[in-house]
Every structure is written in structure tokens, then in C-alpha cells.
Amino acid sequence: MNRVLEKYRVGQPSVGTFTHLRSSVAVEALGTAGLDFVILDTEHCVLNPETMAECITAAGAAGLDALVRIHSVTREAVLHPLDLGAKGLIVPAVETVEEVERLVRFAKFPPVGGRGFCPTRDGLWGCDEASLAGAAVYMDRSNRETLLIPQCETAGCLANIETIAAMEGVDGIFVGPLDLSIALGCPMELDAPQMREALARVVAACKAAGKLAMIFCGDVETARKRLAAGFDSAALGLDVLALIQSYRAMAEAVRG
């Protein structure tokens, strides 16, 4: 089951976070926090394949969807997390429709794309129910239940957002508001008029296409505001920062 997708289908918001701790223990601990998903970030954090596999396994055991933010639009960067069992990919710095077409080709099986087939962990090496029902059933399940989410954080992606959101094989859009604000000429002014207009445009494009609208939020108040504005899912903060903030508050409280 893809928890993010299931919640979207019944009109419930999903909440998750990013992890930079490179620890399966940290991912498992996040599963006790009532989150729906965790994003393993390979764009801003180096994560070797062994650690990625451990974190994806830990997420599944803890009741979390493991999503991976990949670092490049390449076949290897797309294929490896999917073969390891990631429930979806978030793709940063997307600029063009052509890039997204390439992503779909790498991430989705025929007839939607051209993903390479091999019995791997995502189908329990050919032993899960869908795989045992035949390759066609497994590939159809993977195409429907494994998310491909381009990230809107560039002027190019925003300019093409209606086309990208509507593309077959694209399951939603993830907004990176920090980089998007830079691209729009209002660095870190997340409520600037051009940002409000851009976020409304992304939500409208996703709604029109029947796709997920996801966004990063730095705090609870922002997450509530974005969900109320039509976003379906919020990635709330970063585990490293939460660790720092929590211990800083405790240390200050102890010292009086």
C-alpha cells in the first residue's frame, strides 16, 4: 500500500519529513511519530546504496512510505531507488517537459514508459502477490502505486506546470518553495505576491490533472496554511533541524 496515495484518494492530507541523518534507526524512530512518509534526500545529502536500502526497509517496517529525492535525471538515479522498494521519487530542479518525458521513460514500465525489468526487492524478487500473478500485473501495479513527482522550484518548471502536471506517468508535483522564491526574484519571501500566485498556479494545475500537490513547509503554521490552500501533502521540516531545536530547547530549559 502507498499511504500517501491512499490518503489522497480519500481526500485526507499526508504529512512527512526529510531525513539527512543517514540512519535506519532514525527512520524507524520517525515511524513512531505518526508520520505518513519520509523523504530520503540524495540531492543535498550523500547516501550510499547500502544505507538507502536499510532506510527503505526500516521505513516499511515502521509504517512509513519511503520516498527518495534523487540527485539527477539519469536512468541509474531513477532505477536504483525503485528497485530497492522506494514508494516514490521526488525529482529536483526540473526545468523542461523533455526532462520529465525522460523521467517517465526511466521510472514507468511499458506501456507508459520503458523502465528496465528485473525481479528486485520492490516485488520481493518476484515473490509478492502481484509478481506471482505475472509480469503484466506487477508492472501495472508499479505504474499505479509508485509515485513520480517532479519538483517545481525553477522558473522553467513553473512556466510549463500545466503541461507537466497533466503528463501520463507524472503522479504529482512537489513544490520546493525556497528555491522557487529565489527563481522568482524574492529569495525566502515565501508569502510574496509572486510566490502566492505561483503556489496557486501549481495547486490549480494539479487539481485540473487529478494529481497530488505536495510542498515543503518549515513549520506547523505554514503546513496548515498550505493544506488549507489546497495542497494535499506537506513535508514538514528536516530531522537534523528538529534534533537541534529539541535539544537546544531542553538545554536552555535546564540552564534556566
Secondary structure, DSSP 8 states (H G I E B T S, - for coil): --HHHHHHHTT--EEEEEE-S--HHHHHHHGGGT-SEEEEESSSS---HHHHHHHHHHHHHHT-EEEEE-SSSSHHHHHHHHHHT-SEEEETT---HHHHHHHHHHHS-TTT--------GGGGGGTSHHHHT-HHHHHHHHHHHSEEEEEE-SHHHHHTHHHHHHSTT--EEEE-HHHHHHHTT-TT-TTSHHHHHHHHHHHHHHHHHT-EEEEEESSHHHHHHHHHTT-SEEEEEEHHHHHHHHHHHHHHHHH-
